[in-house]
Amino acid sequence: MLNNPPINELEQKAGCRYLLVSAVAKRAREIMKEKHGDKDNKIPGISDNEALDEAVDEFYGDQYRIAGETAISD
């Protein structure tokens, strides 16, 4: 993920860096929960980085958007 997609493009989509970080972190936690259910997130299957990469890619690909201060899946 490092610089792909570019951070400035992500920030423009979100409106500000704070909302970007909050929404992507929330979606990454949702992805971890989807993969592991209510179990501890540290079990094998998907790493924190993989969940974060997936959340960033989804946001960049317009699979969810930020409405107010909440991320909304499309």
Wavefront OBJ file of the C-alpha trace (Angstrom):
o trace
v 0.000 0.000 0.000
v 2.754 2.437 1.024
v 2.071 5.202 -1.533
v -0.476 3.492 -3.679
v -3.044 4.998 -3.679
v -1.495 8.418 -3.093
v -2.260 9.862 0.328
v -3.171 13.278 -1.102
v -5.893 11.692 -3.266
v -7.265 9.793 -0.284
v -7.225 12.956 1.817
v -9.120 14.866 -0.893
v -11.797 12.150 -1.002
v -12.186 12.256 2.786
v -12.110 16.012 3.157
v -9.472 16.006 5.887
v -6.792 13.703 7.234
v -8.558 13.140 10.559
v -11.718 11.805 8.890
v -9.618 9.663 6.549
v -7.749 8.020 9.410
v -10.897 7.533 11.490
v -12.954 6.035 8.666
v -10.219 3.718 7.383
v -9.407 2.512 10.907
v -13.083 1.840 11.589
v -13.445 -0.112 8.339
v -10.241 -2.091 9.055
v -11.700 -3.105 12.447
v -14.929 -4.150 10.703
v -12.938 -6.262 8.228
v -11.071 -7.945 11.091
v -14.390 -8.677 12.817
v -15.916 -10.027 9.576
v -12.984 -12.403 9.142
v -12.774 -13.512 12.779
v -16.205 -12.902 14.254
v -16.112 -11.944 17.924
v -12.834 -13.776 18.491
v -9.570 -12.076 19.373
v -8.227 -10.214 16.319
v -4.767 -11.731 16.777
v -5.668 -15.199 15.474
v -4.349 -16.431 12.100
v -6.255 -15.504 8.953
v -5.785 -11.828 8.237
v -3.216 -9.478 9.675
v -3.808 -5.931 10.849
v -1.872 -4.653 7.821
v -3.933 -6.727 5.399
v -7.159 -5.395 6.910
v -5.830 -1.844 6.697
v -4.760 -2.327 3.069
v -8.195 -3.706 2.222
v -9.931 -0.786 3.958
v -7.802 1.775 2.079
v -8.426 0.029 -1.247
v -12.181 -0.056 -0.588
v -12.241 3.650 0.267
v -10.141 4.553 -2.777
v -12.368 2.379 -4.977
v -15.496 4.151 -3.687
v -16.895 1.011 -2.032
v -17.659 3.164 0.984
v -17.689 6.880 1.665
v -17.636 9.224 4.600
v -20.930 10.903 5.437
v -20.514 13.458 8.180
v -18.209 11.663 10.573
v -19.350 8.120 9.763
v -18.183 5.733 7.055
v -21.066 4.353 4.973
v -20.767 1.239 2.812
v -22.330 1.439 -0.631
l 1 2 3 4 5 6 7 8 9 10 11 12 13 14 15 16 17 18 19 20 21 22 23 24 25 26 27 28 29 30 31 32 33 34 35 36 37 38 39 40 41 42 43 44 45 46 47 48 49 50 51 52 53 54 55 56 57 58 59 60 61 62 63 64 65 66 67 68 69 70 71 72 73 74
